[in-house]
Amino acid sequence: MEIDVAIHNDNIILLEIKSYVSAGDVYIFKRKREFYEKMEGKKVSKMFVIFPCIDDKAYEASRQLGIEVIEKY
């Protein structure tokens, strides 16, 4: 299981950095959070997807799952 960035302070923040994000990628990222929480025994506070391109279904899935979207070119 690969997580691009995990920031630990009082809050745990997970970042996924991709060149293109599909809805499937969003659900995989959700499963990565679940795996991380199980292995570390700590709750993830926030999740961010950073990308230059996202499809509409991925954007909607991110919104529904509470994953923040950061669009960078």
C-alpha positions in Angstrom: 0.0 0.0 0.0 1.5 3.3 -1.1 0.5 6.6 0.4 2.1 9.7 -1.2 2.3 11.9 1.9 1.2 11.4 5.5 1.6 14.4 7.8 1.6 13.7 11.5 1.1 16.4 14.1 -2.0 16.6 16.3 -3.9 15.7 13.1 -3.1 13.1 10.4 -3.4 14.4 6.9 -3.1 12.1 3.8 -2.2 13.5 0.4 -2.6 11.7 -2.9 -0.7 13.3 -5.8 -1.7 12.2 -9.3 -1.5 13.4 -12.9 -5.1 12.4 -13.5 -7.8 11.3 -11.0 -10.7 9.0 -11.9 -13.6 8.0 -9.6 -11.8 4.6 -9.1 -8.8 6.5 -7.8 -10.9 8.3 -5.3 -12.3 5.1 -3.9 -8.8 3.5 -3.8 -7.7 6.5 -1.8 -10.6 5.9 0.6 -9.5 2.3 1.1 -5.9 3.5 1.7 -7.3 5.7 4.5 -9.1 2.8 6.0 -5.9 0.6 5.8 -3.8 3.4 7.3 -6.2 3.9 10.2 -6.3 0.1 10.9 -2.5 -0.3 10.8 -1.6 2.8 12.7 -4.6 2.8 15.1 -5.1 6.5 14.5 -7.9 8.4 12.8 -7.1 10.5 9.7 -8.3 14.1 10.1 -8.2 15.2 6.4 -7.5 13.9 3.0 -6.4 15.9 -0.1 -6.1 14.9 -3.7 -3.7 17.1 -5.7 -3.8 16.9 -9.5 -3.8 18.8 -12.8 -6.8 16.9 -14.2 -9.9 15.2 -12.7 -13.0 13.8 -14.3 -16.5 14.8 -13.1 -17.3 11.5 -11.5 -14.1 11.7 -9.5 -14.8 15.2 -8.3 -18.3 14.2 -7.2 -17.0 11.0 -5.4 -14.4 13.2 -3.6 -17.0 15.6 -2.5 -19.2 12.8 -1.2 -16.3 11.1 0.7 -15.1 14.4 2.3 -11.8 14.4 0.3 -10.6 17.9 -0.5 -9.6 18.5 -4.1 -6.6 20.8 -5.0 -6.3 21.5 -8.7 -2.7 22.5 -9.7 -1.4 23.1 -13.2 
